[in-house]
Amino acid sequence: MKKLLRFLSDFPVFGSEKNLFLHIEDYLANEFLIRPMLVFSIDQNNNGIKLEKCRSVFGKVDRLQLYSTSLLNEILSQRPEISDALFLKEKVDYSYYYFMNLGIKKNQLYFTIFSSPEEISNEMLTELSYFSRSHLNIINNYQDLLKNQELIHIDDVTGLYNQRKLFKDIQLSVERYHKENDFFCVLFIDIDHFKKVNDNYGHLVGTRLLENVAKDIKSLLRDSDFCYRYGGDEFVIILSNSDGIAGKIVGERILKKIRNKEYPVDFNNLNKLIALSVSIGIAEFPTDAKSSDEILAIADRMMYEAKESGRGLVFNTQDVFKSSLKKLVQHN
């Protein structure tokens, strides 16, 4: 029991239930040589439990091969009511099988099944069950808090991150570069002549177009990339582990997808198709900038260079140099 108390007192606060179950399993395996834990969830109002109706939460499916599904279902059929079910113990041949209530999250009962060649005391199972239920509740509250914090950073129109989060993430990207040498680039995107769209069709149509353009931009990004609505009809992307060349490729893909598409809108009860284009500026860190403010400003400047060069273009600092050189040659 002393080992259990030491284990519980030293237990850190984890951000996910997976880590919680993993550490409980490690403790039981070291102390009682249990077989790998199977963790499932089921609606807490469901009094009858069959494995085929449960969702696997922890433990790969191949772990089931270590157990007899029919035997587990038979054991679970003897389970008392959930409110009283701290644990259930059943001896079969030379093994003890255990059902233990791990807690409730989002109206789902989490329970574990495992077996051991040794008998585990009711007192120890009870302590573990109460601990898991309490800790799962902490994790649930922690995850809810993270989701609420995330909502603060979401743009209402597009569902993308907002400008506030952009400034934080660029600073974090700069810090990550100095710690881990992870370079990145920033794309600054502006929809061409979007004011005319709002003037001709109204802001409701403009809002719907912004939402659809945002979806198209995000569809071309990796999970490790981040997209933001900077304001109005402007968007910003942070491409992780990407240089200016990779940024130019992504920018060209975004431009091509938007230019090759006509966006359907409802205007005065008529279906309209609206063609759009974007101008995109790119800056690479640390080649083009040395600070978070500087890289955003340079990407913004590249976007304006793209507009001044005819719109519907993707510009980085090399493109500006080539454009300036071309103008100089033509002037001479």
C-alpha positions in Angstrom: 0.0 0.0 0.0 2.9 2.3 0.6 4.0 2.0 -3.0 0.5 2.9 -4.1 0.4 6.0 -1.9 3.9 7.0 -3.2 2.6 6.4 -6.8 -0.5 8.5 -6.2 1.3 11.4 -4.5 4.0 11.6 -7.2 1.5 11.5 -10.0 1.8 14.6 -12.3 -1.1 16.4 -13.9 -1.4 15.2 -17.5 -3.1 16.9 -20.4 -4.7 13.7 -21.8 -6.4 10.6 -20.5 -4.0 8.5 -22.6 -1.1 9.4 -20.3 -3.2 8.8 -17.2 -4.1 5.3 -18.4 -0.6 4.6 -19.5 0.8 5.3 -16.0 -1.8 3.3 -14.2 -1.0 0.4 -16.5 2.7 0.8 -15.8 2.1 0.7 -12.1 -0.1 -2.4 -12.2 2.2 -4.2 -14.5 5.2 -3.6 -12.3 3.4 -4.6 -9.1 1.0 -7.3 -10.2 2.3 -8.5 -13.7 -1.0 -7.6 -15.3 -1.7 -8.2 -19.0 -2.0 -5.0 -21.0 -5.0 -2.9 -20.0 -8.0 -2.5 -22.4 -9.8 0.8 -21.9 -13.3 1.4 -23.4 -16.0 4.0 -23.1 -19.8 3.7 -23.3 -22.7 6.0 -22.6 -23.1 6.2 -18.9 -26.8 5.6 -19.1 -26.3 2.2 -20.8 -26.7 -0.4 -18.2 -25.8 -3.4 -20.4 -22.2 -3.5 -21.6 -21.0 -5.5 -24.6 -17.6 -4.9 -26.0 -18.9 -4.5 -29.6 -20.9 -1.6 -28.4 -18.0 0.2 -26.7 -15.5 2.6 -28.2 -11.8 1.6 -27.7 -10.1 4.5 -25.9 -6.7 3.0 -24.9 -4.9 -0.1 -26.1 -4.5 -1.2 -29.7 -7.1 -3.7 -31.1 -4.5 -6.4 -31.2 -4.4 -6.4 -27.4 -7.8 -8.1 -27.6 -6.1 -11.2 -28.9 -4.7 -11.7 -25.4 -8.2 -12.1 -24.1 -11.3 -14.1 -24.8 -14.0 -11.7 -26.0 -16.8 -14.1 -25.0 -15.3 -14.4 -21.5 -14.9 -10.7 -21.1 -18.6 -10.2 -22.2 -19.6 -12.8 -19.7 -17.7 -11.0 -16.9 -19.2 -7.6 -17.9 -22.7 -9.0 -17.9 -22.3 -9.6 -14.1 -21.3 -5.9 -13.5 -23.3 -4.1 -10.9 -24.9 -0.7 -11.5 -22.5 2.0 -12.6 -23.0 4.1 -9.5 -21.7 1.2 -7.4 -19.2 -0.2 -9.8 -15.8 0.7 -8.5 -14.5 -2.6 -9.5 -15.4 -6.2 -10.4 -13.2 -9.2 -9.8 -13.7 -12.6 -11.3 -11.4 -15.6 -11.1 -11.2 -17.8 -14.2 -8.8 -20.8 -14.0 -5.5 -19.4 -12.8 -6.1 -15.7 -13.6 -8.0 -12.9 -12.0 -10.0 -10.7 -14.3 -10.8 -7.1 -13.3 -13.3 -4.5 -14.4 -12.5 -1.0 -13.0 -14.4 2.2 -13.3 -12.0 4.9 -14.5 -14.4 7.8 -14.5 -16.9 9.8 -16.6 -16.0 12.3 -19.4 -18.6 13.9 -21.6 -21.3 11.5 -20.5 -19.1 8.6 -21.4 -18.2 6.0 -18.8 -14.5 5.0 -19.1 -13.7 1.5 -17.8 -10.7 -0.8 -18.0 -10.4 -4.6 -18.2 -7.2 -6.5 -17.4 -6.1 -9.8 -15.9 -3.4 -10.8 -13.5 -2.0 -14.0 -12.0 -2.2 -12.3 -8.6 -5.2 -11.2 -6.6 -5.3 -7.5 -6.1 -6.9 -6.3 -2.9 -10.3 -4.5 -3.0 -8.8 -1.6 -1.1 -6.1 -1.0 -3.7 -8.6 -1.3 -6.6 -10.9 1.2 -4.8 -8.1 3.7 -4.3 -7.0 3.4 -7.9 -10.6 3.8 -9.2 -11.3 6.9 -7.1 -7.9 8.4 -8.1 -8.6 7.8 -11.8 -12.1 9.2 -11.6 -10.9 12.3 -9.9 -7.9 12.8 -12.3 -10.1 12.2 -15.4 -12.4 15.0 -14.2 -9.3 17.3 -13.8 -8.2 16.4 -17.4 -11.8 17.1 -18.7 -11.9 20.5 -17.0 -8.4 21.3 -18.3 -9.3 20.4 -21.9 -12.5 22.5 -21.7 -10.4 25.4 -20.5 -8.1 25.0 -23.5 -11.1 24.9 -25.9 -12.4 28.1 -24.4 -9.1 29.8 -24.7 -8.9 28.6 -28.3 -12.3 30.3 -29.1 -10.8 33.6 -28.1 -8.4 33.3 -31.0 -11.0 32.3 -33.7 -12.3 34.7 -36.3 -16.1 34.6 -36.3 -16.5 34.9 -40.1 -13.9 32.5 -41.5 -13.2 30.1 -38.6 -9.5 30.8 -39.0 -7.2 32.1 -36.2 -7.4 35.9 -35.7 -4.8 38.6 -35.6 -4.2 38.3 -31.9 -3.1 34.7 -32.2 -1.0 35.5 -35.3 1.2 37.9 -33.4 1.7 35.3 -30.6 2.5 32.5 -33.1 5.0 34.5 -35.1 6.9 35.4 -32.0 6.8 31.7 -30.9 8.1 30.7 -34.4 11.0 33.2 -34.0 11.8 31.8 -30.6 11.6 28.2 -31.9 14.1 29.1 -34.7 16.6 30.4 -32.1 16.2 27.3 -30.0 15.8 24.6 -32.6 16.8 26.2 -35.9 13.4 25.6 -37.4 13.1 28.2 -40.2 9.7 29.3 -41.5 8.1 31.7 -44.0 5.0 33.9 -43.9 2.5 34.5 -46.7 0.4 37.7 -46.8 -2.7 37.3 -49.0 -5.1 40.0 -50.1 -8.2 39.5 -52.3 -7.9 41.7 -55.4 -10.6 44.4 -55.9 -12.7 43.0 -53.0 -14.2 46.5 -52.3 -15.9 46.3 -55.6 -17.5 43.0 -54.6 -18.9 44.5 -51.4 -20.1 47.7 -53.3 -21.8 45.7 -56.0 -23.2 42.8 -54.0 -23.3 43.9 -50.4 -21.4 42.8 -47.3 -23.5 39.7 -46.7 -22.2 38.3 -50.0 -18.7 39.5 -49.2 -18.8 37.7 -45.9 -19.8 34.4 -47.6 -17.0 34.8 -50.1 -14.5 35.4 -47.3 -15.7 32.2 -45.7 -15.3 30.2 -48.9 -11.9 31.6 -49.8 -10.7 30.8 -46.3 -11.7 27.2 -46.7 -9.9 27.0 -50.1 -6.7 28.4 -48.6 -6.8 26.1 -45.6 -7.4 23.0 -47.8 -4.0 23.5 -49.4 -2.1 23.6 -46.1 -0.5 20.9 -43.9 -1.6 20.3 -40.4 1.7 21.9 -39.2 0.9 25.2 -41.0 -1.3 27.9 -39.6 -3.8 30.3 -41.3 -5.2 33.6 -40.0 -7.6 36.3 -41.0 -5.5 39.4 -40.6 -8.4 41.8 -41.1 -10.9 42.7 -43.9 -10.0 40.6 -46.9 -6.5 39.9 -45.8 -5.1 36.5 -44.7 -1.7 35.4 -43.3 -0.2 31.9 -43.3 2.8 30.7 -41.3 4.5 27.7 -43.1 6.7 25.8 -40.7 10.0 24.3 -41.8 9.6 26.1 -45.2 11.8 28.5 -47.1 10.9 31.2 -49.6 10.9 28.7 -52.5 8.4 26.4 -50.7 6.4 29.5 -49.8 6.3 30.5 -53.5 5.0 27.1 -54.5 2.2 27.1 -51.9 1.3 30.7 -52.9 1.1 29.7 -56.5 -1.2 26.8 -55.6 -3.5 29.1 -53.6 -3.6 31.7 -56.4 -4.4 29.0 -59.0 -7.1 27.4 -57.0 -8.9 30.7 -56.4 -8.5 32.1 -59.9 -9.7 28.8 -61.5 -12.9 28.8 -59.5 -16.1 30.8 -59.7 -17.7 31.2 -56.3 -21.5 30.8 -56.1 -23.5 33.4 -54.2 -27.2 34.2 -53.7 -27.9 37.8 -54.7 -31.4 39.2 -54.9 -32.7 35.6 -55.0 -30.5 34.9 -58.0 -27.6 32.5 -58.2 -24.5 34.4 -59.2 -20.9 33.1 -59.9 -18.2 35.5 -58.9 -14.6 35.2 -60.1 -11.8 36.2 -57.6 -8.1 36.7 -57.6 -5.5 37.3 -54.9 -2.1 38.9 -54.5 0.4 37.2 -52.3 3.6 38.4 -50.6 6.2 36.0 -49.1 8.9 36.6 -46.5 11.4 34.0 -45.2 12.8 33.9 -41.7 15.6 34.5 -41.0 16.8 35.3 -44.6 14.5 38.2 -45.1 13.8 39.4 -41.6 15.3 39.2 -38.1 12.2 39.8 -35.9 8.5 38.9 -35.8 7.4 42.4 -36.6 9.9 42.6 -39.5 8.9 39.4 -41.2 5.2 40.3 -41.2 6.0 43.8 -42.5 8.1 42.4 -45.3 5.5 39.9 -46.4 3.0 42.7 -46.4 5.3 44.8 -48.5 5.8 41.9 -51.0 2.0 41.6 -51.3 1.8 45.3 -52.2 4.6 44.8 -54.7 2.5 42.0 -56.3 -0.5 44.4 -56.5 1.6 47.2 -58.0 2.9 44.8 -60.6 -0.5 43.9 -61.9 -2.3 41.9 -59.2 -3.0 38.2 -59.3 0.7 37.5 -58.6 2.9 35.9 -56.0 6.0 37.9 -54.9 8.9 37.3 -52.7 12.0 39.4 -52.1 13.8 37.8 -55.1 10.9 38.7 -57.3 11.1 42.3 -56.3 14.8 42.4 -57.0 14.3 40.9 -60.4 11.4 43.3 -61.1 13.6 46.3 -60.1 16.5 45.1 -62.2 14.2 44.7 -65.2 12.9 48.2 -64.8 16.4 49.5 -64.5 17.5 47.8 -67.7 14.4 49.0 -69.5 15.1 52.6 -68.3 18.7 52.5 -69.6 
